[in-house]
Amino acid sequence: MNTRKMAVKFGRVALLLAMVTACAAVDADAEPSKGKVNLQVVPGVYRFDVGDFRMTALSDGTVAQDVYKIASNTSPGELDGALHRGYVTNPVEASINVVLIQAGPRLVLVDTGSGELFGPGNGGKLVSAMTATGVRPQQITDILITHVHTDHSGGLIADGKIQFPNATVHVGKPDVDFFLDPANSAKSGYDIHYFNEAIKTLKPYVDAGKVRTFSGTTEVLPGITASLHPGHTPGTAFFVAESRGEKITFIGDIVHFSAVQFPNPKVTVVYDLDTKAAAAVRTQQFSLFAQQRMLVSAPHLPFPGVGHVRAEAGGGFGWVPIDYTNRQAK
């Protein structure tokens, strides 16, 4: 028997064995469960398209946030009412969302989650979610950092080493200048841990020549434009990806708590370096997003964190999540 015929024969045998195994598995599961079922948590993945860009939202996990300790420029009474109207209880479970963009030959991450920096059980699930899509860290060509905070740049490093060895990191120059100089902690009053963690996560890429900064509105990649919106941090950036007349804006941390900050954009958070500027950016951009019916991606809104901002009566806003789809794209 020649090699080709042997391969066909063995292939048929393997297929038959697989079918028998599958049938056996189905038969074994036919009876109702008589005990506790160990249900597995699977990686969070949600896929959608923007023009020719294939977008995949990836969950890095969630983390509980005490809104009464974190929110500022508000009152306990206002927070009570907002949480009640939003059917949310404290602490609020904040998502840590990352988006993978397939842009032609490039594989681009928008932020990298918290990595190991929040400790076991809090975040750190990006690589498992990404692996579930068939993508390995070595395949990432570019990383867009909305701002240099732990839950956005922490995943750059794993076990003290560069996690994405073939990627170029694109980040606002004001953030690099600010966070890689620990002296700015005393000058600004901003907690030193932000600076220590930036040195731990971002500086290895700087030292390796893998960081490209921008100071104004810049096309960082074909079809992807960055712009600076300081307030939350000095170099907080938006990234707009546009293809065939469709676009999405990655807005970073201009919103943390949807139930609170959409109705009242003036509510700030303790993570804001400049609370007045952060509130002004939020109010202005919410209005713009609503007017333009812009599709936006927010890292801390419930996974996948993609949807639209809607203007509401009385000057507030609301959040409309993207329609869920689960079918083969045309």
MIKEBA-680862 format. One line per field, with one value per residue (C-alpha): residue number from 0; x, y, z. Coordinates in steps of 0.05 Angstrom, whole numbers. Example, Ala and Ser with C-alpha at 12.3 -4.5 7.8 and 13.67 -1.06 7.14 Angstrom:
<mipas>
pos (0,1)
X (246,273)
Y (-90,-21)
Z (156,143)
</mipas>
This chain:
<mipas>
pos (0,1,2,3,4,5,6,7,8,9,10,11,12,13,14,15,16,17,18,19,20,21,22,23,24,25,26,27,28,29,30,31,32,33,34,35,36,37,38,39,40,41,42,43,44,45,46,47,48,49,50,51,52,53,54,55,56,57,58,59,60,61,62,63,64,65,66,67,68,69,70,71,72,73,74,75,76,77,78,79,80,81,82,83,84,85,86,87,88,89,90,91,92,93,94,95,96,97,98,99,100,101,102,103,104,105,106,107,108,109,110,111,112,113,114,115,116,117,118,119,120,121,122,123,124,125,126,127,128,129,130,131,132,133,134,135,136,137,138,139,140,141,142,143,144,145,146,147,148,149,150,151,152,153,154,155,156,157,158,159,160,161,162,163,164,165,166,167,168,169,170,171,172,173,174,175,176,177,178,179,180,181,182,183,184,185,186,187,188,189,190,191,192,193,194,195,196,197,198,199,200,201,202,203,204,205,206,207,208,209,210,211,212,213,214,215,216,217,218,219,220,221,222,223,224,225,226,227,228,229,230,231,232,233,234,235,236,237,238,239,240,241,242,243,244,245,246,247,248,249,250,251,252,253,254,255,256,257,258,259,260,261,262,263,264,265,266,267,268,269,270,271,272,273,274,275,276,277,278,279,280,281,282,283,284,285,286,287,288,289,290,291,292,293,294,295,296,297,298,299,300,301,302,303,304,305,306,307,308,309,310,311,312,313,314,315,316,317,318,319,320,321,322,323,324,325,326,327,328,329)
X (0,29,39,-21,-69,-41,-52,-124,-137,-108,-144,-211,-194,-178,-243,-282,-249,-264,-338,-342,-309,-357,-418,-393,-385,-455,-484,-446,-476,-546,-567,-584,-529,-535,-483,-449,-424,-356,-371,-309,-298,-277,-239,-280,-279,-326,-315,-342,-320,-308,-300,-242,-216,-232,-241,-238,-255,-216,-231,-172,-221,-257,-240,-285,-285,-313,-348,-356,-280,-262,-314,-303,-339,-403,-440,-460,-533,-521,-482,-538,-589,-545,-529,-603,-626,-572,-589,-517,-492,-427,-372,-381,-350,-306,-287,-216,-226,-173,-186,-146,-148,-131,-109,-82,-17,-15,-42,-54,-73,-108,-81,-55,-96,-66,-21,5,1,-68,-51,-83,-156,-159,-146,-87,-131,-112,-63,-111,-167,-120,-95,-167,-171,-108,-61,3,39,97,50,29,60,35,6,-34,-32,-89,-51,3,-37,-27,-92,-74,1,11,5,67,109,105,152,194,204,176,111,105,176,158,112,121,86,51,37,29,95,69,53,122,156,113,111,182,208,192,208,141,106,127,117,46,23,6,19,89,63,40,112,142,95,107,182,169,124,139,213,237,205,236,304,294,277,206,167,141,111,66,51,-8,-59,-19,-33,4,-15,-52,-124,-111,-103,-83,-101,-85,-139,-103,-138,-140,-65,-21,-18,-86,-100,-158,-147,-194,-194,-229,-242,-291,-331,-338,-300,-291,-259,-221,-233,-190,-211,-256,-310,-304,-375,-430,-487,-455,-415,-462,-519,-469,-403,-377,-365,-291,-247,-187,-145,-152,-89,-127,-200,-225,-193,-218,-290,-286,-260,-315,-371,-345,-332,-397,-434,-392,-400,-476,-481,-439,-470,-398,-382,-336,-296,-288,-240,-280,-352,-384,-351,-343,-347,-368,-428,-456,-466,-537,-557,-612,-660,-631,-561,-541,-522,-535,-498,-525,-484,-469,-519,-498,-485,-465,-462,-414,-400,-419)
Y (0,68,124,165,106,90,163,162,95,118,184,146,103,165,198,136,132,206,195,135,175,234,188,156,224,244,179,189,258,236,223,283,304,273,316,383,402,435,490,522,597,609,669,731,743,784,797,852,890,963,968,923,922,858,877,827,851,812,810,818,804,850,885,910,986,1023,1080,1118,1120,1131,1181,1255,1320,1286,1267,1202,1219,1230,1164,1127,1152,1138,1067,1054,1080,1039,974,972,957,978,957,965,910,946,909,912,910,904,904,866,897,857,911,878,844,879,852,912,913,973,972,909,902,898,837,812,879,873,806,737,737,809,819,785,745,779,726,668,706,724,652,628,668,635,694,690,749,742,757,826,880,943,965,1029,1053,1101,1122,1098,1068,998,969,992,980,926,870,895,854,782,753,815,806,839,803,826,821,840,898,973,1011,1076,1123,1198,1233,1273,1207,1179,1243,1247,1175,1155,1211,1194,1266,1285,1249,1300,1358,1337,1301,1240,1174,1146,1077,1101,1120,1057,1014,1054,1043,969,961,1014,1029,961,977,1047,1016,966,1021,995,1058,1111,1173,1226,1297,1317,1288,1235,1176,1123,1066,1064,1082,1093,1164,1185,1250,1276,1293,1309,1309,1238,1236,1286,1243,1209,1191,1172,1126,1129,1070,1084,1039,1044,1100,1065,1083,1070,1113,1082,1131,1105,1125,1184,1142,1091,1084,1085,1091,1153,1190,1186,1221,1271,1278,1326,1269,1254,1199,1198,1170,1236,1278,1341,1333,1397,1380,1308,1330,1380,1327,1279,1330,1355,1286,1254,1310,1300,1224,1231,1282,1241,1174,1151,1079,1080,1029,1041,998,996,991,922,875,883,958,977,1019,1089,1150,1178,1248,1248,1300,1349,1350,1280,1220,1146,1085,1040,975,948,897,826,782,709,685,679,747,754)
Z (0,-19,30,7,14,83,104,80,114,181,174,167,227,269,248,266,334,346,329,375,431,420,421,485,516,496,524,589,597,580,652,697,744,813,846,844,774,771,721,691,682,610,582,565,490,447,373,328,265,250,175,157,228,266,339,397,467,518,593,640,696,745,810,865,875,936,902,967,976,903,877,891,878,901,965,998,984,910,906,943,893,832,853,869,801,766,804,829,898,931,921,846,803,752,689,662,587,533,458,405,336,274,226,163,182,250,316,362,435,466,537,571,635,705,696,763,799,831,862,853,834,811,737,703,655,589,564,576,541,484,478,472,407,381,391,431,463,414,356,382,338,372,439,448,520,537,600,646,704,732,704,633,630,683,632,595,643,667,720,713,639,576,560,487,459,387,402,396,453,432,491,503,517,576,613,599,623,685,710,696,740,814,834,804,860,912,863,846,908,866,901,892,876,807,791,819,778,715,723,733,672,620,630,605,538,538,553,497,447,439,458,410,441,413,436,393,346,309,262,302,255,188,203,278,305,375,411,481,532,597,663,689,675,638,576,575,502,459,399,340,292,226,166,108,140,207,270,343,397,455,512,569,639,628,661,717,745,693,744,774,722,663,700,729,690,742,791,792,822,868,810,771,774,755,775,743,676,680,693,636,587,608,600,533,504,528,492,429,430,437,381,333,355,363,380,440,480,555,596,661,639,642,592,533,550,479,462,454,498,497,519,572,598,649,620,640,596,591,566,511,504,435,408,424,364,361,289,232,200,127)
</mipas>
